Amino acid sequence: MTDSSPVHVPTAAAPGETPFSRMAWGFLGYLLFVILFGAWVRITGSGAGCGDHWPLCDGQVIPREPSLERMIEYTHRVTSGLCGIFAIGFMAVAARSYGFGHRVSRAALATLLFVIVEGAIGAMLVKLELVAGDTSSARGLVVGLHLGNTLLLTGSAALMAWLAGKGRGFVRGHAPLAEGWFVAVLGGLAITAMTGAVTALGDTLFPVGSEEARSAAGNILVQLRIVHPLVAMGVAGLLVWFGSRLVKAGVQGEARKWTGRIGLLVVVQVIFGFINIGLAAPGWAQLVHLLIAQGLWVCAVIATLAARDAT
């Protein structure tokens, strides 16, 4: 009697990555590029480059009279749209190779869903004209939520890649620490990143030390500027404690490796955070700061799952 199961990948741990996982890691890299490009749209004030039309650009599939702002926004829309196509492809391949109920397929499905939500939030920003020079508190709120969904998206994509590769032998067991600490770490990182997105928006609209910032001292985006560094330092301390406790708990293999990466990135991010503040948050520094934050989030997501490995 032959086995009709669609699962073609062995569940036992094996060294190295699979072709699917290598492509999934590449997709995560592409996602990070699109995320940084979206931040560049904000930094350059190009969010209104296509008017209030979505998904068309000024009512056109391909803009006929491209300005710099229009081409930046249009390029971001094209690269974002490709994320959806890629996510559908990964979902289809995962379902065929692993079975629809497999954890890799579930991660692929979550990735696709969060790509859809990401597009919907982007459309809302455009349709409500919460772009370019808009300084409303509503824009700050939506930008924060946008970043929150972005974290869910990159986290799901990272888990899809890890579970299909070096984490494919993962067997869920008991967490080495109380579950509340894992929730606190991921929640703290999410809040830090979301407040960072609002702060970056404020730094773009009201550059530190500028006349705009002085005249808009009562604006919520300016008043919240102090919140992010305070939250970030508190969460950095939590991450250092968390990592040390995992090491003392004796985590090995993938969990120890990803925990070590958390510690390294915490140090790098804190140092660069002070550099960013000292330089008054120029655009390039905001992009680097965002990239490190995404890397730290990915490491934390994988580490919190790998720490439960019972093998």
JOKA-V56924 format. One record per residue. N is the residue number from 1. RES is the residue in one letter. PSI is psi as a letter, one per 20 degrees, with the letter a starting at -180 (none if undefined). Layout:
BEGIN
N_RES_PSI + N_RES_PSI
END
This chain:
BEGIN
1_M_p + 2_T_q + 3_D_p + 4_S_j + 5_S_p + 6_P_i + 7_V_o + 8_H_i + 9_V_p + 10_P_q + 11_T_i + 12_A_q + 13_A_q + 14_A_q + 15_P_q + 16_G_r + 17_E_q + 18_T_r + 19_P_g + 20_F_g + 21_S_h + 22_R_g + 23_M_h + 24_A_h + 25_W_h + 26_G_h + 27_F_g + 28_L_g + 29_G_g + 30_Y_g + 31_L_g + 32_L_h + 33_F_g + 34_V_h + 35_I_g + 36_L_h + 37_F_h + 38_G_h + 39_A_h + 40_W_h + 41_V_g + 42_R_g + 43_I_h + 44_T_i + 45_G_k + 46_S_j + 47_G_h + 48_A_j + 49_G_h + 50_C_j + 51_G_b + 52_D_k + 53_H_q + 54_W_p + 55_P_i + 56_L_q + 57_C_o + 58_D_k + 59_G_j + 60_Q_q + 61_V_g + 62_I_o + 63_P_p + 64_R_h + 65_E_m + 66_P_p + 67_S_r + 68_L_g + 69_E_h + 70_R_g + 71_M_h + 72_I_g + 73_E_g + 74_Y_g + 75_T_h + 76_H_h + 77_R_g + 78_V_g + 79_T_h + 80_S_g + 81_G_h + 82_L_h + 83_C_g + 84_G_g + 85_I_g + 86_F_g + 87_A_h + 88_I_g + 89_G_g + 90_F_h + 91_M_g + 92_A_g + 93_V_g + 94_A_g + 95_A_h + 96_R_h + 97_S_h + 98_Y_i + 99_G_q + 100_F_h + 101_G_i + 102_H_q + 103_R_h + 104_V_g + 105_S_h + 106_R_h + 107_A_h + 108_A_g + 109_L_g + 110_A_g + 111_T_g + 112_L_g + 113_L_g + 114_F_h + 115_V_g + 116_I_g + 117_V_h + 118_E_g + 119_G_h + 120_A_g + 121_I_g + 122_G_g + 123_A_h + 124_M_g + 125_L_g + 126_V_g + 127_K_h + 128_L_j + 129_E_k + 130_L_l + 131_V_a + 132_A_d + 133_G_j + 134_D_p + 135_T_k + 136_S_q + 137_S_h + 138_A_h + 139_R_g + 140_G_g + 141_L_g + 142_V_h + 143_V_g + 144_G_g + 145_L_h + 146_H_g + 147_L_h + 148_G_g + 149_N_h + 150_T_h + 151_L_g + 152_L_h + 153_L_g + 154_T_h + 155_G_g + 156_S_g + 157_A_h + 158_A_g + 159_L_h + 160_M_g + 161_A_g + 162_W_g + 163_L_h + 164_A_i + 165_G_d + 166_K_i + 167_G_j + 168_R_i + 169_G_j + 170_F_p + 171_V_o + 172_R_p + 173_G_a + 174_H_q + 175_A_q + 176_P_i + 177_L_r + 178_A_q + 179_E_h + 180_G_h + 181_W_h + 182_F_g + 183_V_g + 184_A_g + 185_V_g + 186_L_h + 187_G_g + 188_G_g + 189_L_g + 190_A_g + 191_I_g + 192_T_g + 193_A_h + 194_M_g + 195_T_h + 196_G_h + 197_A_g + 198_V_g + 199_T_g + 200_A_h + 201_L_g + 202_G_h + 203_D_h + 204_T_g + 205_L_h + 206_F_m + 207_P_p + 208_V_p + 209_G_i + 210_S_r + 211_E_h + 212_E_g + 213_A_h + 214_R_h + 215_S_i + 216_A_k + 217_A_h + 218_G_i + 219_N_p + 220_I_h + 221_L_h + 222_V_g + 223_Q_h + 224_L_i + 225_R_h + 226_I_i + 227_V_g + 228_H_g + 229_P_h + 230_L_g + 231_V_g + 232_A_g + 233_M_h + 234_G_g + 235_V_h + 236_A_g + 237_G_g + 238_L_g + 239_L_g + 240_V_g + 241_W_g + 242_F_g + 243_G_g + 244_S_h + 245_R_h + 246_L_g + 247_V_g + 248_K_h + 249_A_i + 250_G_k + 251_V_q + 252_Q_r + 253_G_c + 254_E_h + 255_A_g + 256_R_h + 257_K_g + 258_W_h + 259_T_g + 260_G_h + 261_R_h + 262_I_g + 263_G_g + 264_L_g + 265_L_h + 266_V_g + 267_V_g + 268_V_g + 269_Q_g + 270_V_g + 271_I_g + 272_F_h + 273_G_g + 274_F_h + 275_I_g + 276_N_g + 277_I_g + 278_G_h + 279_L_j + 280_A_k + 281_A_m + 282_P_r + 283_G_g + 284_W_h + 285_A_h + 286_Q_h + 287_L_g + 288_V_g + 289_H_g + 290_L_g + 291_L_g + 292_I_g + 293_A_g + 294_Q_h + 295_G_g + 296_L_g + 297_W_g + 298_V_g + 299_C_g + 300_A_g + 301_V_g + 302_I_g + 303_A_h + 304_T_h + 305_L_g + 306_A_h + 307_A_i + 308_R_j + 309_D_p + 310_A_i + 311_T_none
END
